Structure formats: C-alpha cells, structure tokens
C-alpha cells in the first residue's frame, strides 16, 4: 500500500514535490504560445515608464492648447472657438531620446527645427488628445516632482492622484480570497503517506511545463463551472488551482530572470 501511495507523488531534483500527472488530461497543445507572446509585447514595463517620467520631469511641460475655431466647407463650425484642452510637450536636440520616449508613451514628433544662436537643431514631441493626456499623466504622476504634480492636479483635479497608488500592493489583494487560498494550500500540504510538506516547498523549484499542464486543467474546470457544468473538484478548487499554478510559473520565470 505504501508503494502505491508513493507513486502519487513526484519528487524533483530541487527537493520540491507535487501530485503526479498520471491519468490526468494534457491540454497544453491547445493553446498557441505565439499568441500569448504577441500579447506580452504590448505590455509596457514599469522601468520604461519610470525612465520616461524622468525625461518628462526634466525636459517636458504640461499646459493648454487654445482652440482657434475651425469652419467646415459647408460653413458650420467643427470646433468651438476659445475651447482649451490639455497638452504635453518636450523639445530635445537628441532625436533618439525622443523616439524612445515616443515608443513608450505615444504622441507625435515633429522637426527638426532651427535653433537660435547657431545651436543644434531640435525636435518636438507632443500629445494633445485629452483622454490620452490624462492617461499619460496618470502613469507619470507618481514619479513627478511637486511643481508638475500641482499642474496635473490643476488640470485634472484630485482624480489624478489615484496614479500615486501604483506602487501600493495592499489594495490589490482580497483578504477573503487569500483566506480561502490559504485553506486550499494547507489542504494540499497533506501527502498521501500522511506527511505534511513545508508550505514553501513549491518554491524550491517545479518545472514550468508542469505548472502549465496543471493550470490548463484547472482552467478547464473553471470554464465548465462558469458554463453551468459539473467539474472534477468544483469552482473554488479550480480557481485556487489556477492561482497556485500561475504564481508558481511566475515564480520560476522571475528566478530565471534574476539568477539566469
């Protein structure tokens, strides 16, 4: 009996253990990693946002563009005269710096323009859409100095301050979810032979492909429950399984990035 129970546990070279994948379906081949990779390319790294914030703090400005009023061909006004909307701008003699800033934030670059007194020509970056300007200010606000923060508050009001909480993690978690997840993890610490594995045993190292196979099974269960069908272990168990495998996969990914 003891031999049969041990077959249900896999031990990795790192010392981590988990239940086996024997007789469990494998859905990994149904997902395109190319699609996932492509999606990831659109995600901006916070270090790029911080770099862009440094450029804007040092060289940028925020103000209003006053609409002069335009008339369509049929004689009707296309925009009201005197309307003002927020605008961001930067002028630099280094085009490559502006191009990198643009690749992170968006906006348009114009130039080169002649400088006075025979100095080097410069390029200008600007962003004029009110919604886009608010979005950029929301991202940059936590990194700004007092003067630029006050200007952003002057234009957009107190709502811009919400961007200052981007470094806070407490509000990103639900205590009720963490409580349920802890109960799920504690339940799965008990091994078939009755021994209790350490709570951080999984952090010793489990291959990412094992996390991928497991998370897809739990996602299938979650999907079945969402559609009103019965799954293997129920909805809450499935969601907790997704959380664990996503965290484990990300843990291994970050270890590789940090330590190679």
Secondary structure as UniProt FT lines:
FT   HELIX           2..6
FT   TURN            7..8
FT   STRAND          9..11
FT   TURN            13..14
FT   STRAND          17..19
FT   TURN            22..23
FT   HELIX           28..30
FT   HELIX           33..40
FT   TURN            41..42
FT   HELIX           46..59
FT   STRAND          60..66
FT   STRAND          70..71
FT   TURN            73..74
FT   STRAND          77..79
FT   TURN            81..82
FT   STRAND          84..92
FT   HELIX           95..105
FT   STRAND          108..113
FT   HELIX           116..118
FT   STRAND          122..127
FT   HELIX           130..140
FT   HELIX           141..143
FT   HELIX           146..156
FT   HELIX           158..167
FT   HELIX           170..172
FT   HELIX           175..187
FT   TURN            188..189
FT   TURN            192..193
FT   TURN            199..200
FT   HELIX           201..204
FT   HELIX           208..226
FT   TURN            227..228
FT   HELIX           235..259
//
